[in-house]
Amino acid sequence: MGSPFVYTLMFTMDLPMSFRRALALSAVIAVASFGRGQQSGSSVVNSPSSAIANLTQLRQMIDRGHAAEALQQLDQLKSQSSNIPGVDRLRGVAFYTQNRFAEADIAFASALKLDSRDEEAIQMRGLTLFRLGKPSEAIPLLEAAHNWTQETRTDPSYVLALCYIDTRRYDDARRAFASQYGFPPDSAAAYLLAARMFLRREYVPVAKESAIKALDLDPKLPMAHVLLGEIALAGEHLDDAIAEFEKERVQNPLEASSYDRLGDAYTRAGDYTRAQQALQQALLLEPNSTGPYILLGKVLLKRQDGVNAAMYLERAAKMDPSNSMTHSLLGQAYRLLGRTEDASRQTELAEKLQSANQPKLQNIR
């Protein structure tokens, strides 16, 4: 297609020279103005600095909790051009913050089609697939980008380790946890750390095996017997649990948690005298922890000692007003003391707190 100036000359050859000169000058001015207009327009749309600034502002909107508003603008940008770098990745981040994981996965996949080396998109898609319950698909992505980036919110090494656990790759999980905490992968510390994580994910037999291996490597490893005791408690093997907690108490006498867990084990076994003794020892070592106060309240209720039970439970309630169990036990203590109105208030508060803390259906993975 010819320029406007050429077409103007073609259709004015029969006009007088003065008219032709005037029209020619007008055409030159029009062409120049047209060119400047196009150049100005393209700088707004295609300027890299402008695009980066815009995406930075949208990222800040998402981080401030305005993901829905940011998505509207990101969708407009995507409708203008599907090849703007960073738009799909940012859409994925916005969807992720809204727990819309299926849509986030699609957005991150689109971002990786544009740039297969986009570290944040790789990492975030791995996290998204994990949240979707697809650990096998998440593993290659998390392995490829398991280091922290500027925008990292969740440690990808930890999520990678969880994916290994859920796919029964326990040795790989131990190595990932060790890497996260800076331990040699075959050290006693690495085995004990992995045992703790296995127990948290309710892989009890694997947790026990890993904790025993830790003690084989270092018989004096702190907290190893506590963990074995917790594993025994999880299986209701009370005698084994008590034996492990006693070993830790002797080996590590200043560790309050061993007395706390020992008191819990004695309580479950019905030995309330020893339970009370262990829990009071825990309080002397760690007076700012609510656990021993609550367990003492429970033990004293079993012993029908409402006065002292209420005293310990009131202290726990002041330290942590949002614990529903504390208020439930405190209601029982007040009822034992004949304080029926106070008992009803505590029971009602416990029910409200428990209801508020129950997971909502939309949040369950």
HELIX and SHEET records of a PDB file:
HELIX    1   1 PRO A    4  MET A   10  1                                   7    
HELIX    2   2 MET A   17  ASN A   46  1                                  30    
HELIX    3   3 PRO A   48  ASP A   63  1                                  16    
HELIX    4   4 ALA A   67  GLN A   80  1                                  14    
HELIX    5   5 VAL A   87  THR A   97  1                                  11    
HELIX    6   6 PHE A  101  LEU A  114  1                                  14    
HELIX    7   7 GLU A  119  ARG A  131  1                                  13    
HELIX    8   8 PRO A  135  ALA A  144  1                                  10    
HELIX    9   9 PRO A  156  ASP A  166  1                                  11    
HELIX   10  10 TYR A  170  TYR A  181  1                                  12    
HELIX   11  11 ALA A  188  ARG A  200  1                                  13    
HELIX   12  12 VAL A  204  LEU A  217  1                                  14    
HELIX   13  13 ALA A  224  ALA A  234  1                                  11    
HELIX   14  14 LEU A  238  GLN A  251  1                                  14    
HELIX   15  15 ALA A  256  ALA A  269  1                                  14    
HELIX   16  16 TYR A  272  LEU A  285  1                                  14    
HELIX   17  17 THR A  290  LYS A  302  1                                  13    
HELIX   18  18 GLY A  306  MET A  319  1                                  14    
HELIX   19  19 SER A  324  LEU A  336  1                                  13    
HELIX   20  20 THR A  340  ASN A  357  1                                  18    
HELIX   21  21 LEU A  361  ASN A  363  5                                   3    
END                                                                             
